[in-house]
Amino acid sequence: MSKYIKLLEANSIADNDSFLYFLHEKWDFRKDKFIQLCEAIIEITKYDLNQNRFNVIDRRISSSINHIHEYILSIFLCENLFYDIKNLPSYEERLEYVATLNKVVSCYFKGLIIEESIEDGLNECIDLLNSN
């Protein structure tokens, strides 16, 4: 559990090889780090539910998740930054990333578990977009 919290904290301050570190410091969109972040939030949710903490959430963790969510959305919506970010997905693909992140964050706050693979679901949606 502590590794997921550490990953969340690293993202919260854009540090330590995290998704936000690459996005903010290196201007590099790293899909693998995005998936790792989503999976960490899912694992934290699972842990809370396994501890029978459905109605109680950790405000520090919740604050970090909220901050990360807001930051990613703001980067994705700030079009003048796009030319600088390496490996940035297309607009349509970014919408899928946003939808995935929204789902993960929403499930955390609702106390719901996502059983399907984040990576598989994201790849399926992006493949479908690119086939059209």
C-alpha positions in Angstrom: 0.0 0.0 0.0 2.8 2.4 0.9 4.2 2.2 -2.6 0.9 3.4 -4.1 0.7 6.3 -1.7 4.4 7.2 -2.4 3.6 7.1 -6.2 0.6 9.4 -5.6 2.6 11.8 -3.5 5.4 11.9 -6.1 2.8 12.8 -8.7 1.3 15.4 -6.5 4.6 17.3 -6.4 5.7 16.2 -9.9 8.7 14.4 -8.5 10.5 11.1 -8.6 9.9 9.7 -12.1 6.1 10.2 -11.9 3.7 11.0 -14.7 3.5 14.6 -13.7 7.3 14.8 -13.4 7.6 13.8 -17.0 4.7 15.9 -18.1 5.7 19.1 -16.2 9.4 18.9 -15.9 10.4 17.0 -19.1 7.5 18.0 -21.3 7.0 14.3 -22.2 3.7 12.5 -22.2 4.4 9.0 -20.8 1.5 6.6 -21.3 3.1 4.0 -19.0 3.4 6.6 -16.1 -0.3 7.6 -16.7 -1.4 4.0 -16.4 0.8 3.6 -13.3 -0.9 6.6 -11.7 -4.4 5.3 -12.4 -3.5 1.9 -11.1 -2.2 3.4 -7.9 -5.5 5.2 -7.3 -7.4 2.0 -7.9 -5.1 0.1 -5.5 -5.6 2.7 -2.8 -9.4 2.5 -3.3 -9.2 -1.3 -3.0 -7.2 -1.1 0.1 -9.6 1.3 1.7 -12.6 -0.9 0.9 -10.7 -4.0 2.2 -10.2 -2.1 5.4 -14.0 -1.5 5.6 -13.3 2.3 5.2 -16.1 2.9 2.7 -17.5 6.0 4.4 -14.2 7.4 5.5 -11.5 8.7 3.2 -8.1 10.1 3.9 -8.2 13.8 3.3 -4.5 14.0 2.5 -4.8 11.3 -0.2 -8.1 12.8 -1.5 -6.4 16.2 -1.7 -3.5 14.7 -3.7 -5.9 12.9 -6.1 -7.9 16.1 -6.6 -4.8 18.2 -7.2 -3.4 15.7 -9.7 -6.7 15.4 -11.5 -7.0 19.2 -11.8 -3.5 19.6 -13.0 -3.7 17.0 -15.7 -7.0 18.5 -16.9 -5.5 22.0 -17.0 -2.5 20.8 -19.0 -4.7 19.0 -21.5 -6.9 22.1 -21.9 -4.0 24.6 -22.4 -3.5 24.4 -26.1 -0.5 26.7 -26.3 1.6 24.2 -24.4 0.9 21.3 -26.8 3.7 22.1 -29.3 6.2 21.6 -26.5 5.0 18.3 -25.1 6.7 15.2 -26.7 4.5 12.1 -27.4 1.3 14.1 -26.8 -1.7 12.1 -28.0 -4.1 13.6 -30.5 -7.0 15.6 -29.2 -9.4 12.7 -29.5 -7.0 10.4 -27.7 -6.5 13.0 -24.9 -10.3 12.9 -24.5 -10.0 9.1 -23.8 -7.2 9.7 -21.3 -9.4 12.3 -19.6 -12.3 10.0 -19.5 -10.2 7.2 -18.0 -8.8 9.5 -15.3 -12.3 10.9 -14.6 -13.5 7.3 -14.1 -10.7 6.3 -11.8 -11.1 9.5 -9.7 -14.8 9.2 -9.6 -14.6 5.5 -8.5 -12.2 6.5 -5.7 -14.6 9.0 -4.3 -17.6 6.7 -4.7 -15.7 3.7 -3.2 -16.1 1.6 -6.4 -13.5 -0.9 -7.7 -12.5 -0.9 -11.4 -11.9 -4.5 -12.3 -10.9 -4.2 -15.9 -7.3 -3.3 -17.0 -6.8 0.4 -17.4 -4.2 -0.1 -20.1 -6.4 -2.6 -22.1 -9.5 -0.3 -21.9 -7.5 2.7 -23.0 -5.8 0.9 -25.8 -9.1 -0.5 -27.1 -10.6 3.0 -27.1 -7.6 4.6 -28.9 -7.4 1.7 -31.4 -11.1 2.3 -32.2 -10.5 6.0 -32.7 -7.6 5.4 -34.9 -9.3 2.8 -37.1 -12.0 5.4 -38.1 
